[in-house]
Amino acid sequence: MIEIYSQKIKEQHKEIKAIINELREDVYSEDDIPENTIWIALKLGQLNAVLHAHLKFEDDFLYPCLKESNNKYTAETAAKFSAEMGGLAQKFADYIRQYIGTPHSIREDLKKFVKETASLIDKISARIEAEDKELYELLTANPESCPIKK
C-alpha cells in the first residue's frame, strides 16, 4: 500500500518539474518577458497551487510519519528535509506575493525578476531531486513508518 504514497509523490514531482521547465523557457531572456507576462504569471500561479498541495501532503502526512520512525536515520533525514523545506516554502511564498500579488512588479525590474526566478526554481529543482533520491528510498525501505489506515 505504501506504493500509493510513493506514486503520489512521483506524480507531483513530475508536474512540478514540467511547470519549472516551462518557466525556464519563458524566463530565459529579459527581452521575452514583457510579451509573456500573463503566461508567466499563470505558470507561477500553477506552480504555486501544485507546490502548495505537495507541501501540504508532505507536512500533514509524510514527514510526521517518517519522523516517528524507529529507524534513526529515517527519522533524522525526514526531520532535516522538513526543516529545509520550511525555509524554501517561505521564500517561495514571499516570491509569489511579490510577483503575483503585484504583477506589474515583473515588468518593473526584469533583470531582478529573471535572477530571482532562476534562483528559486533552481532551489526547488534541487529539492525535488534530493527528495527523488532519498525520500522514495526512505519510504519504501521503512513502510512500517507510514502505515496505511483503512
VENQUITA-V635452 format. One record per residue. PHI is phi in radians with two decimals (* if undefined). NEAR is the number of other C-alpha atoms within 8 Angstrom. Layout:
phi:PHI near:NEAR
phi:PHI near:NEAR
This chain:
phi:* near:5
phi:-1.09 near:11
phi:-1.06 near:7
phi:-1.05 near:7
phi:-1.26 near:8
phi:-1.07 near:11
phi:-1.12 near:8
phi:-1.06 near:8
phi:-1.11 near:9
phi:-1.04 near:9
phi:-1.11 near:8
phi:-1.12 near:10
phi:-1.08 near:9
phi:-1.06 near:8
phi:-1.16 near:9
phi:-1.08 near:11
phi:-1.07 near:9
phi:-1.11 near:8
phi:-1.13 near:11
phi:-1.07 near:11
phi:-1.07 near:8
phi:-1.13 near:9
phi:-1.12 near:11
phi:-1.00 near:9
phi:-1.20 near:7
phi:-1.43 near:11
phi:-1.95 near:13
phi:-1.29 near:8
phi:-2.22 near:8
phi:-1.00 near:10
phi:-1.13 near:5
phi:-1.53 near:10
phi:-1.16 near:13
phi:-0.94 near:8
phi:-1.38 near:6
phi:-1.95 near:9
phi:-1.00 near:10
phi:-1.14 near:7
phi:-1.06 near:7
phi:-1.10 near:12
phi:-1.06 near:11
phi:-1.12 near:8
phi:-1.14 near:11
phi:-1.13 near:11
phi:-1.11 near:10
phi:-1.14 near:9
phi:-1.07 near:11
phi:-1.03 near:9
phi:-1.13 near:8
phi:-1.17 near:11
phi:-1.14 near:9
phi:-1.08 near:8
phi:-1.10 near:8
phi:-1.10 near:10
phi:-1.14 near:8
phi:-1.09 near:8
phi:-1.06 near:9
phi:-1.13 near:9
phi:-1.21 near:10
phi:-1.49 near:8
phi:-2.19 near:8
phi:-1.10 near:10
phi:-1.15 near:12
phi:-1.01 near:9
phi:-1.26 near:10
phi:-1.22 near:13
phi:-1.18 near:12
phi:-1.60 near:8
phi:-1.07 near:12
phi:-1.30 near:7
phi:-1.43 near:7
phi:-1.03 near:7
phi:-1.08 near:6
phi:-1.07 near:13
phi:-1.08 near:13
phi:-1.18 near:9
phi:-1.14 near:9
phi:-1.10 near:12
phi:-1.11 near:10
phi:-1.12 near:8
phi:-1.04 near:8
phi:-1.08 near:10
phi:-1.14 near:8
phi:-1.12 near:8
phi:-1.20 near:9
phi:-1.01 near:8
phi:-1.14 near:8
phi:-1.20 near:10
phi:-1.08 near:8
phi:-1.18 near:8
phi:-1.07 near:8
phi:-1.16 near:9
phi:-1.07 near:8
phi:-1.11 near:8
phi:-1.07 near:8
phi:-1.09 near:12
phi:-1.04 near:9
phi:-1.21 near:10
phi:-1.68 near:12
phi:-1.69 near:10
phi:-1.11 near:7
phi:-2.36 near:8
phi:-0.97 near:10
phi:-1.11 near:7
phi:-1.16 near:9
phi:-1.08 near:10
phi:-1.40 near:10
phi:-1.12 near:6
phi:-2.50 near:8
phi:-1.05 near:10
phi:-1.06 near:7
phi:-1.12 near:7
phi:-1.05 near:9
phi:-1.05 near:12
phi:-1.11 near:8
phi:-1.17 near:8
phi:-1.14 near:9
phi:-1.05 near:10
phi:-1.08 near:8
phi:-1.19 near:9
phi:-1.24 near:9
phi:-1.14 near:8
phi:-1.16 near:9
phi:-1.13 near:9
phi:-1.07 near:10
phi:-1.09 near:8
phi:-1.13 near:9
phi:-1.07 near:9
phi:-1.08 near:8
phi:-1.11 near:9
phi:-1.12 near:9
phi:-1.03 near:9
phi:-1.37 near:8
phi:-1.77 near:8
phi:-1.16 near:10
phi:-1.03 near:10
phi:-1.10 near:8
phi:-1.08 near:9
phi:-1.15 near:13
phi:-1.33 near:10
phi:-1.37 near:6
phi:-2.27 near:11
phi:-1.07 near:9
phi:-1.21 near:6
phi:-1.20 near:11
phi:-2.23 near:11
phi:-1.15 near:7
phi:-1.54 near:6
phi:-1.66 near:3
phi:-1.71 near:2
